[in-house]
Amino acid sequence: MRVRHTGIVEQIGEGSVKVRIVQTSACSECRAKGHCGAAESKEKVVEVYGADVSRLTVGQTVDVVAEQGVAMRAVRLAFAWPFLLMVVVLFAVHAATGNDVAACLAALGALVPYYLIIYYARAKLREKLVFRIE
């Protein structure tokens, strides 16, 4: 199963294409619709790497496609793992200190290194979270 969005080529760069995708009715049938950033907004710009830029022009309508596994991996990285991290830290700090405020602050603070790691690992993630243009 694939996640497919129709979009318009906004910008063509060297080795990448920026496509403005528009929410379509297909989002209503997707299992990840409640967690997908593309489904939450009317328009979103997606950068597609490794596309054949010679056959594309700015303003052209294209389909941006991702495999279902890619979409689910993105949902896990963006939502599931951070939630699990927060819950574990919340209960661990509360059990260790008995302080609700410290537990809440520690749980929120645990997200800072998590998202910093995601940010600095974006080049590797880009290789695994692949979109294609059809």
Backbone as CSV, one residue per row, in Angstrom:
resi,resn,N_x,N_y,N_z,CA_x,CA_y,CA_z,C_x,C_y,C_z
1,MET,0.843,-1.182,0.000,0.000,0.000,0.000,0.885,1.241,0.000
2,ARG,0.444,2.257,-0.705,1.224,3.482,-0.829,0.427,4.681,-0.346
3,VAL,1.168,5.668,0.131,0.580,6.959,0.459,0.881,7.861,-0.725
4,ARG,-0.162,8.441,-1.303,0.001,9.232,-2.531,-0.668,10.586,-2.347
5,HIS,0.071,11.639,-2.723,-0.472,12.995,-2.703,-0.172,13.652,-4.047
6,THR,-1.150,14.347,-4.576,-0.948,15.117,-5.791,-0.432,16.491,-5.406
7,GLY,0.543,16.972,-6.168,1.115,18.270,-5.846,1.622,18.994,-7.077
8,ILE,2.119,20.189,-6.835,2.634,21.041,-7.911,4.102,21.325,-7.631
9,VAL,4.940,21.164,-8.634,6.369,21.425,-8.491,6.563,22.915,-8.232
10,GLU,7.171,23.229,-7.091,7.407,24.617,-6.690,8.803,25.087,-7.083
11,GLN,9.788,24.201,-6.869,11.175,24.586,-7.093,11.968,23.351,-7.489
12,ILE,12.866,23.531,-8.440,13.727,22.439,-8.867,15.157,22.824,-8.524
13,GLY,15.784,21.992,-7.698,17.169,22.236,-7.310,18.059,21.146,-7.859
14,GLU,19.307,21.194,-7.461,20.247,20.182,-7.910,20.058,18.921,-7.068
15,GLY,19.449,17.912,-7.634,19.236,16.661,-6.934,17.980,16.608,-6.079
16,SER,17.201,17.684,-6.033,15.971,17.665,-5.239,14.901,18.523,-5.892
17,VAL,13.671,18.219,-5.547,12.522,18.953,-6.067,11.606,19.270,-4.888
18,LYS,11.160,20.516,-4.807,10.182,20.891,-3.787,8.807,20.865,-4.429
19,VAL,7.915,20.091,-3.810,6.567,19.914,-4.336,5.573,20.355,-3.275
20,ARG,4.633,21.216,-3.653,3.558,21.630,-2.751,2.432,20.622,-2.925
21,ILE,2.208,19.832,-1.860,1.150,18.827,-1.934,-0.123,19.388,-1.335
22,VAL,-1.233,18.936,-1.894,-2.540,19.395,-1.469,-3.281,18.196,-0.894
23,GLN,-3.940,18.400,0.229,-4.704,17.331,0.861,-5.803,16.878,-0.087
24,THR,-5.923,15.568,-0.222,-6.952,15.003,-1.093,-7.857,14.088,-0.283
25,SER,-8.908,13.640,-0.900,-9.849,12.760,-0.205,-9.217,11.417,0.129
26,ALA,-8.110,11.062,-0.505,-7.439,9.801,-0.187,-6.947,9.790,1.247
27,CYS,-6.722,10.970,1.819,-6.268,11.047,3.207,-7.304,10.450,4.158
28,SER,-8.560,10.547,3.813,-9.603,10.044,4.707,-9.561,8.525,4.826
29,GLU,-8.953,7.832,3.861,-8.875,6.386,3.889,-7.561,5.876,4.461
30,CYS,-6.596,6.768,4.676,-5.270,6.360,5.140,-5.302,6.022,6.623
31,ARG,-4.613,4.949,7.014,-4.575,4.549,8.420,-3.774,5.521,9.272
32,ALA,-2.848,6.249,8.678,-1.996,7.169,9.435,-2.517,8.600,9.406
33,LYS,-3.733,8.814,8.947,-4.237,10.179,8.758,-4.247,11.001,10.033
34,GLY,-4.462,10.381,11.166,-4.502,11.118,12.420,-3.142,11.584,12.891
35,HIS,-2.077,11.043,12.310,-0.728,11.369,12.751,0.099,12.029,11.665
36,CYS,-0.454,12.151,10.492,0.311,12.628,9.344,0.246,14.138,9.240
37,GLY,1.406,14.758,9.133,1.449,16.206,8.975,0.811,16.654,7.677
38,ALA,0.887,15.822,6.649,0.297,16.190,5.367,-1.224,16.179,5.443
39,ALA,-1.781,15.298,6.281,-3.231,15.210,6.392,-3.800,16.309,7.287
40,GLU,-2.970,16.903,8.126,-3.454,17.918,9.047,-3.563,19.290,8.406
41,SER,-2.859,19.524,7.335,-2.863,20.843,6.726,-3.374,20.745,5.299
42,LYS,-3.836,21.872,4.800,-4.345,21.903,3.428,-3.209,21.769,2.415
43,GLU,-2.096,22.457,2.678,-0.946,22.400,1.774,0.329,22.225,2.581
44,LYS,1.282,21.515,1.985,2.578,21.305,2.630,3.620,21.140,1.536
45,VAL,4.806,21.690,1.768,5.887,21.550,0.801,6.754,20.369,1.218
46,VAL,6.936,19.429,0.293,7.733,18.232,0.530,8.938,18.294,-0.393
47,GLU,10.110,17.990,0.152,11.315,17.959,-0.676,11.597,16.513,-1.057
48,VAL,11.680,16.260,-2.350,11.904,14.915,-2.872,13.315,14.873,-3.430
49,TYR,14.130,13.953,-2.931,15.518,13.821,-3.356,15.657,12.698,-4.367
50,GLY,16.600,12.849,-5.285,16.890,11.806,-6.256,15.911,11.725,-7.401
51,ALA,15.074,12.742,-7.572,14.102,12.722,-8.675,14.802,13.088,-9.985
52,ASP,14.252,12.602,-11.079,14.762,12.937,-12.408,14.278,14.345,-12.750
53,VAL,15.112,15.355,-12.478,14.706,16.741,-12.650,14.626,17.154,-14.117
54,SER,15.223,16.367,-15.007,15.208,16.734,-16.421,13.808,16.671,-17.024
55,ARG,12.936,15.879,-16.453,11.574,15.736,-17.002,10.545,16.581,-16.265
56,LEU,10.996,17.405,-15.315,10.074,18.205,-14.508,10.222,19.686,-14.816
57,THR,9.101,20.398,-14.670,9.112,21.854,-14.815,8.333,22.464,-13.651
58,VAL,8.687,23.683,-13.289,7.977,24.380,-12.224,6.532,24.583,-12.656
59,GLY,5.595,24.268,-11.767,4.177,24.382,-12.076,3.545,23.086,-12.554
60,GLN,4.360,22.085,-12.823,3.861,20.799,-13.296,3.162,20.054,-12.160
61,THR,2.074,19.371,-12.481,1.366,18.552,-11.502,1.989,17.163,-11.480
62,VAL,2.324,16.691,-10.269,2.958,15.387,-10.102,2.313,14.673,-8.918
63,ASP,2.569,13.374,-8.828,2.158,12.589,-7.663,3.389,12.296,-6.829
64,VAL,3.318,12.624,-5.538,4.377,12.298,-4.588,3.930,11.042,-3.865
65,VAL,4.784,10.009,-3.889,4.407,8.693,-3.378,5.413,8.237,-2.323
66,ALA,4.902,7.633,-1.264,5.738,6.983,-0.251,5.118,5.628,0.058
67,GLU,5.957,4.657,0.315,5.456,3.348,0.710,4.822,3.451,2.094
68,GLN,3.873,2.603,2.396,3.182,2.622,3.680,4.170,2.470,4.836
69,GLY,5.194,1.645,4.664,6.200,1.449,5.709,6.952,2.731,6.023
70,VAL,7.213,3.527,5.010,7.889,4.810,5.202,7.004,5.740,6.009
71,ALA,5.734,5.777,5.687,4.801,6.646,6.414,4.699,6.222,7.876
72,MET,4.627,4.939,8.128,4.520,4.460,9.506,5.812,4.706,10.279
73,ARG,6.966,4.582,9.624,8.243,4.875,10.282,8.301,6.346,10.678
74,ALA,7.837,7.212,9.806,7.822,8.647,10.111,6.900,8.950,11.285
75,VAL,5.760,8.293,11.341,4.826,8.488,12.454,5.464,8.017,13.759
76,ARG,6.141,6.877,13.717,6.806,6.385,14.935,7.887,7.352,15.402
77,LEU,8.704,7.853,14.478,9.782,8.777,14.851,9.248,10.098,15.386
78,ALA,8.183,10.591,14.794,7.672,11.910,15.163,6.755,11.891,16.379
79,PHE,6.052,10.784,16.607,5.034,10.776,17.654,5.172,9.629,18.658
80,ALA,5.297,8.397,18.195,5.253,7.243,19.104,6.459,7.198,20.040
81,TRP,7.671,7.283,19.495,8.864,7.208,20.345,8.958,8.377,21.320
82,PRO,8.697,9.610,20.892,8.735,10.708,21.870,7.693,10.541,22.974
83,PHE,6.505,10.057,22.625,5.476,9.830,23.643,5.931,8.783,24.644
84,LEU,6.469,7.684,24.137,6.960,6.627,25.009,8.086,7.144,25.904
85,LEU,8.994,7.919,25.349,10.088,8.514,26.119,9.542,9.395,27.240
86,MET,8.566,10.225,26.913,7.980,11.102,27.934,7.332,10.303,29.061
87,VAL,6.590,9.275,28.729,5.909,8.472,29.740,6.921,7.767,30.641
88,VAL,7.958,7.178,30.055,8.973,6.476,30.843,9.685,7.449,31.777
89,VAL,10.106,8.603,31.257,10.806,9.588,32.081,9.871,10.124,33.165
90,LEU,8.629,10.390,32.815,7.662,10.900,33.793,7.538,9.958,34.990
91,PHE,7.293,8.677,34.721,7.115,7.722,35.805,8.422,7.459,36.556
92,ALA,9.541,7.403,35.846,10.824,7.143,36.506,11.200,8.282,37.453
93,VAL,11.066,9.514,36.983,11.422,10.653,37.832,10.439,10.787,38.992
94,HIS,9.168,10.542,38.722,8.184,10.615,39.811,8.440,9.539,40.858
95,ALA,8.805,8.346,40.420,9.109,7.265,41.364,10.359,7.579,42.169
96,ALA,11.338,8.224,41.528,12.596,8.531,42.213,12.480,9.723,43.156
97,THR,11.688,10.725,42.781,11.642,11.961,43.576,10.318,12.178,44.293
98,GLY,9.242,11.634,43.779,7.924,11.889,44.343,7.419,13.297,44.049
99,ASN,8.110,14.009,43.193,7.784,15.402,42.870,7.110,15.459,41.500
100,ASP,5.852,15.874,41.472,5.102,15.940,40.210,5.694,16.955,39.242
101,VAL,6.057,18.116,39.750,6.586,19.181,38.889,7.906,18.751,38.262
102,ALA,8.782,18.166,39.067,10.070,17.700,38.541,9.861,16.614,37.494
103,ALA,8.908,15.721,37.738,8.633,14.646,36.787,8.128,15.204,35.464
104,CYS,7.227,16.186,35.533,6.694,16.795,34.307,7.778,17.546,33.546
105,LEU,8.574,18.318,34.251,9.648,19.069,33.595,10.700,18.144,32.994
106,ALA,11.015,17.067,33.695,11.979,16.110,33.163,11.435,15.417,31.916
107,ALA,10.141,15.086,31.934,9.521,14.432,30.773,9.561,15.354,29.558
108,LEU,9.224,16.615,29.770,9.295,17.571,28.659,10.734,17.814,28.235
109,GLY,11.627,17.903,29.204,13.037,18.132,28.898,13.675,16.982,28.143
110,ALA,13.154,15.771,28.330,13.693,14.611,27.624,13.472,14.710,26.121
111,LEU,12.499,15.524,25.707,12.241,15.674,24.277,13.312,16.503,23.579
112,VAL,13.968,17.379,24.311,14.993,18.241,23.702,16.118,17.411,23.099
113,PRO,16.766,16.517,23.855,17.817,15.718,23.207,17.276,14.780,22.129
114,TYR,16.046,14.283,22.324,15.468,13.395,21.309,15.361,14.116,19.967
115,TYR,14.756,15.298,19.975,14.583,16.020,18.713,15.884,16.605,18.188
116,LEU,16.848,16.868,19.052,18.177,17.271,18.574,18.845,16.122,17.830
117,ILE,18.698,14.913,18.359,19.240,13.740,17.668,18.553,13.561,16.318
118,ILE,17.251,13.721,16.282,16.516,13.615,15.017,17.018,14.677,14.034
119,TYR,17.216,15.892,14.534,17.676,16.984,13.675,19.061,16.683,13.097
120,TYR,19.978,16.256,13.938,21.335,15.994,13.461,21.440,14.712,12.645
121,ALA,20.473,13.818,12.760,20.460,12.579,11.977,19.599,12.711,10.727
122,ARG,19.219,13.942,10.374,18.294,14.128,9.255,18.852,13.632,7.929
123,ALA,20.160,13.685,7.740,20.735,13.183,6.482,20.531,11.673,6.365
124,LYS,20.732,10.955,7.450,20.511,9.499,7.427,19.029,9.176,7.329
125,LEU,18.204,9.962,8.018,16.764,9.737,7.944,16.235,9.999,6.541
126,ARG,16.821,10.970,5.865,16.411,11.301,4.498,16.586,10.097,3.579
127,GLU,17.616,9.279,3.844,17.847,8.080,3.032,16.790,7.003,3.294
128,LYS,16.240,6.986,4.523,15.277,5.951,4.892,13.829,6.372,4.668
129,LEU,13.564,7.666,4.764,12.209,8.176,4.582,12.118,8.766,3.174
130,VAL,11.931,7.905,2.211,12.043,8.277,0.810,10.678,8.532,0.172
131,PHE,10.573,9.680,-0.489,9.435,9.988,-1.336,9.878,9.853,-2.778
132,ARG,8.961,9.503,-3.653,9.246,9.427,-5.071,8.213,10.251,-5.828
133,ILE,8.587,10.668,-7.023,7.657,11.391,-7.896,7.249,10.460,-9.018
134,GLU,5.938,10.350,-9.209,5.404,9.540,-10.310,4.605,10.413,-11.246
